[in-house]
Amino acid sequence: MIKNSDLTVGELAARSGVAVSAVHYYEAQGLISGWRTAANHRRYDRAMLRRIAVIKVAQSVGLSLSEIRQALSDFPAEAKLSAKDWRRISKGWRDVIDERIRLLTLLKEQLDGCIGCGCLSLGKCPLYNPDDQLGQKGPGARRWIE
């Protein structure tokens, strides 16, 4: 049954500040949910506005959709997230964000010493390969931040 408060995909996109394609993608990824009317039109409960706001905030601090999906998986896709839910979700992200801040701070501090060097030595560069972590993993292509 369609309620006056239900939103079309275009309305949800406009109200949440994302593209229609993003709404479709979020739904395909299980981050939000909607349903089809008898006329086969997509409709969304207004609660999806808050879920999209959570997604956008999480993305703005560098969290991946995978990390966001994992946090939201504790709640049914159609659940109306409350302020208490947000505190629970965001608390789980604090350690991840703190670790990223620590890594970025370390990179920032080491960046000044690297200006003009241009070496990016695989064995010595503290930015590209701190403490030769890549070499400890054996030969071949490696990435420091995985």
C-alpha positions as CSV (number, residue, x, y, z in Angstrom):
1,M,0.0,0.0,0.0
2,I,1.4,3.3,-1.0
3,K,1.5,6.1,1.6
4,N,1.8,9.8,0.9
5,S,5.1,9.7,2.8
6,D,6.6,7.1,0.5
7,L,9.3,8.4,-1.9
8,T,10.0,7.7,-5.6
9,V,13.6,7.0,-6.5
10,G,13.8,10.5,-7.9
11,E,12.5,12.1,-4.7
12,L,14.8,10.0,-2.6
13,A,17.8,10.9,-4.7
14,A,16.9,14.6,-4.6
15,R,16.2,14.7,-0.9
16,S,19.3,12.8,0.0
17,G,21.6,14.6,-2.4
18,V,22.8,11.6,-4.3
19,A,22.2,10.6,-7.9
20,V,19.4,8.2,-8.9
21,S,22.0,5.8,-10.0
22,A,23.5,5.9,-6.5
23,V,20.1,5.0,-5.0
24,H,19.9,2.0,-7.3
25,Y,23.4,1.0,-6.5
26,Y,22.9,1.3,-2.7
27,E,19.8,-0.9,-3.1
28,A,21.6,-3.5,-5.2
29,Q,24.3,-3.6,-2.5
30,G,21.7,-4.2,0.2
31,L,22.4,-0.9,2.0
32,I,18.8,0.4,1.5
33,S,15.6,-1.3,0.6
34,G,12.5,-0.4,-1.4
35,W,9.6,-2.1,-3.1
36,R,7.6,-2.1,-6.3
37,T,4.1,-0.8,-6.7
38,A,1.4,-2.6,-8.7
39,A,2.5,-0.4,-11.6
40,N,6.1,-1.6,-11.1
41,H,7.4,1.7,-9.8
42,R,10.1,1.8,-7.1
43,R,9.1,3.3,-3.8
44,Y,11.1,3.9,-0.6
45,D,10.1,4.6,3.0
46,R,11.3,7.9,4.3
47,A,13.6,6.0,6.7
48,M,15.9,5.4,3.7
49,L,16.8,9.1,3.9
50,R,18.6,8.5,7.2
51,R,20.3,5.3,5.9
52,I,21.6,7.3,2.9
53,A,22.8,10.0,5.3
54,V,24.7,7.3,7.3
55,I,26.3,6.1,4.1
56,K,27.3,9.5,3.0
57,V,28.8,10.4,6.4
58,A,30.7,7.1,6.5
59,Q,32.0,7.7,2.9
60,S,33.1,11.2,3.8
61,V,35.5,9.8,6.5
62,G,36.9,7.3,4.1
63,L,35.0,4.2,4.9
64,S,34.3,1.8,2.0
65,L,30.9,0.5,1.1
66,S,32.0,-2.9,2.3
67,E,32.7,-1.5,5.8
68,I,29.4,0.4,5.7
69,R,27.5,-2.7,4.6
70,Q,29.1,-4.7,7.4
71,A,28.0,-2.1,10.0
72,L,24.5,-1.9,8.6
73,S,24.1,-5.6,8.4
74,D,23.2,-5.6,12.1
75,F,20.0,-3.9,11.1
76,P,17.2,-5.1,8.8
77,A,17.4,-3.2,5.4
78,E,14.0,-1.6,6.1
79,A,14.8,-0.6,9.7
80,K,14.4,3.0,10.7
81,L,17.8,3.9,12.2
82,S,17.6,5.8,15.5
83,A,20.1,8.1,17.2
84,K,20.9,5.1,19.4
85,D,21.6,3.0,16.4
86,W,23.9,5.7,14.9
87,R,25.9,5.8,18.1
88,R,26.3,2.0,18.0
89,I,27.3,2.1,14.3
90,S,29.7,5.0,14.6
91,K,31.3,3.6,17.8
92,G,32.4,0.6,15.7
93,W,34.1,2.8,13.2
94,R,36.2,4.8,15.7
95,D,39.1,2.3,15.8
96,V,39.2,2.1,12.0
97,I,39.2,5.9,11.7
98,D,41.8,6.3,14.5
99,E,44.1,3.9,12.7
100,R,43.7,5.7,9.4
101,I,44.5,9.0,11.2
102,R,47.6,7.5,12.7
103,L,48.8,6.3,9.3
104,L,48.1,9.6,7.6
105,T,49.8,11.5,10.4
106,L,52.8,9.3,10.1
107,L,52.9,9.8,6.3
108,K,52.5,13.6,6.7
109,E,55.4,13.7,9.2
110,Q,57.6,11.7,6.9
111,L,56.6,13.6,3.7
112,D,58.7,16.7,4.5
113,G,61.9,14.6,4.5
114,C,61.0,13.1,1.2
115,I,60.4,16.3,-0.8
116,G,63.0,16.5,-3.5
117,C,64.4,13.0,-2.9
118,G,62.5,11.3,-5.6
119,C,64.0,7.9,-4.8
120,L,60.9,6.0,-3.7
121,S,63.3,3.2,-3.1
122,L,61.5,0.0,-2.5
123,G,64.0,-0.9,0.2
124,K,64.4,2.4,2.0
125,C,61.5,4.7,1.4
126,P,59.6,5.3,4.7
127,L,56.5,6.4,2.8
128,Y,56.3,3.7,0.2
129,N,57.8,0.8,2.1
130,P,58.3,1.6,5.9
131,D,60.8,-0.8,7.6
132,D,60.9,-2.7,4.3
133,Q,57.6,-4.4,5.1
134,L,57.3,-5.4,1.5
135,G,60.6,-7.2,1.4
136,Q,59.6,-9.2,4.5
137,K,56.6,-10.6,2.5
138,G,58.9,-12.1,-0.1
139,P,59.7,-11.4,-3.7
140,G,57.3,-9.9,-6.2
141,A,54.8,-7.1,-6.3
142,R,53.6,-6.0,-2.9
143,R,51.5,-3.1,-1.4
144,W,52.2,-1.6,1.9
145,I,48.6,-0.5,2.7
146,E,46.2,-3.3,1.9
